[in-house]
Amino acid sequence: MEKTELASRLRGVRVGFAVCGSFCTFSQCFDALEELLALGCDVIPIMSFNAYSTDTRFGNAETHRERMKALCGRDIIHTIEDAEPIGPQNMTDITVVANCTGNTLAKLAASITDTPVTMAVKSHLRGSKPVLLNVATNDALAGSAKNIFSLMNYKNYYFVPIKQDDHVKKPFSLVGDFSKIPEALVSALGKVQIQPVIAR
């Protein structure tokens, strides 16, 4: 889909942009966030407890927080209490979990809401609105596989195309194609799963 068409379809769309603790994908998350903003989306930033507060070799938590806040021009939702009003106050048209970890996949599949991200998704879903998951987990083809395929069978869940990121060193790992997030958002807003789901 051409950028001009993406912009016409996404301009003004209210996107809950949730980031989890797949720290090695933070750079790609920010690239995707900047792309959505450039396409005219109104982005509400959301971070899990770990994403919001943990320093890693991939960067300092405060630096990530300040960058996200500056890009979006608003405070980050980072507590369960702040995430709960998303649905009741009709804050979002679609929520994307930009780097959906195995931990978050498991919680969503079991309807567990004990993090800001899972609460944001649950609250958003109360209005039967679409949720887009961009998988990023080393055990996608092992322990997390059942949760991925369960969620694929749930109403209102959609997936960014996923692929093996290193089939030699990490044969069970899958990561979503971050560059496909805008196009996948358009499809999910139309209640259609973008195809193919398994990218090459």
N, C-alpha and C positions, 0 to 999 in steps of 0.2 A: 504494500500500500504506500503510495507517494506521501511525502511529508505534508503537502498542501491538503490532501484529503484527510490525513490524520488530524491536522490542525483544525479543519472544519468540523470534524466529528468530536474532538476532545475539548475544544475551546469552552471554558466555563464549567466543565465537568468537575464536580467536587470529589476528589480522590483522597481517601485515607491511605497514607503511605507508611506501612509498618516495617520496621527493621528489627530483626532478631539477632542472636549472637553468633551468626556465621561470620566471624570477623574477617576472614580472608576474602570475603566478597564485598566488603564495605566500599571499596573503590568503585566497583560496578554498580552498587546501589546508588551511590551519589551520581554516577553518570546517568543512570535511569531517571533519577529524580530531576536532574537538570534538564533532561530531554522532555519530561512531562511538563515541566514549568515552561519550557520554550514553546511547547505546543498549546499553551494557554490553559492548562489545568489549574484548578484552585486546590492546592495540596495542603492537607492537614497531616503534619508529621506525628508519627507514633513510634515509640521505642520500647522494647522489652526492658525488664530490670537490668539484665546483663548488658544489653547493647548500650543502655544509657550510662552505666556506671563502671564498666570494666576497662581497664587499660591493658592493652596487649601489644605484641610486637608489630601489629598492623596499625597501631596508632593510639593516641591518648583519647580517653573518653570525652574529656572536656572539649577537645578540639573537634571531635565528631559532632558533639551536641551543638556547639556554637556554629559550625558550618551549616548544619541542617536548619537551625533556627534562622540563620541569616538568609538562606536560600528561600525558605518558605514564608518568612516575614511574620512568623507567629510562634508562640511557645509550643514546645513538644509535649504531647500527651505521654506521660511516663508512669502514671499510677493507675491502679484499677479504678479508683474513685473518679478520676478524670476521664477514663475511657467509657464508663457506664452510660453517660448521657448521649453518646454518639447516635444511637438508634432513637431514643425518645425525642431528641431535639432535631432529628432529621438532618444531621450534619454532613452526611456523605452520600454520594450516588453509587460509589463502588469503593471497595477496600482491596488494596493489593498488599500481600505480605511479600515484600520484595526479596527477602532471602529466608524462605521458610525452612527452618531447621527440623531435624528429626524429632526433637523434643516438642516443638510447636505442632508438627504434624500429628504426633501421638495425642496431644491434648485436644486438638480440634476434632480428631476422629472419635474421641471419647467424651466430647462435650465438656471438657474441663476448662474452667475459666479462672485461673489463678495467676495470670500475668496481664499487663496492660494490653498486649497484642491479642491474646485470646479473648479478653473481655471486649476489646474493640470489635473483633470479628463477630462475637455473639450478639453484641448490641446492634451492630449493623444488620445482621441477618434477621432480626425481628421484623424488619420491613420487607422481607423476601427480596433483598437486593443482592447483586452478585459480589462474590469474593473471588479474587484472583490470587492463586498461590504460585510463587516462583520458588521451586524446590532448590535447596542447597544443603545436602547432607551426605556424609561419607557412607551411610548404611542404607541408602535408598533401595538397593537391590538385595538387601538382607533384612534386618529387623524392621526397617521403616516401610518396606514394600507393601505390607498389608494395610498400613494406614494411608498410603498414597492411593491405592486402588479402592479402599473404602470411601475416601473423600471424593474420588472421581464418580462414585455412584450416588453421592449425596446431591440433593437439589441445591442450586445456587453456588456451587463450588466449581471453579474453572481453573485450568492450569496453563501457565506459560510453557511453551515447548521445552522439553528437558532432554539432556544428553549426557553421556559419560564424559567427564572432564579429563580423566586419565585412566584408561582401561588397563594399563600395565601396572602402575604403582598403586592405584586405588580402584580395583575392579568392581567394587560395590557402590561407588560414588556416582551421584547424578547432580547436575547443576542446571538450573533453568537458563535459557538464552536471554540475558538481560536486554539485549537489543530488540527483542520481540515484545517487550512489555507494552509499549503503546498500541501495537496492533492487536495484541491479546486483550487489552482493555476494551478496545472497540468491539471485538467479538463478544466478550463477556457482557458488555452493556446491552448487546442484542440478544443475550441469553443463548449464545452459541459458543461451543468449545472450538478454539482455533485449531486448525489441523495443518500438518501432522503434529500430534502430541509428542511423539518421539522424534527429535531432530537428529539429523545426520551431521 
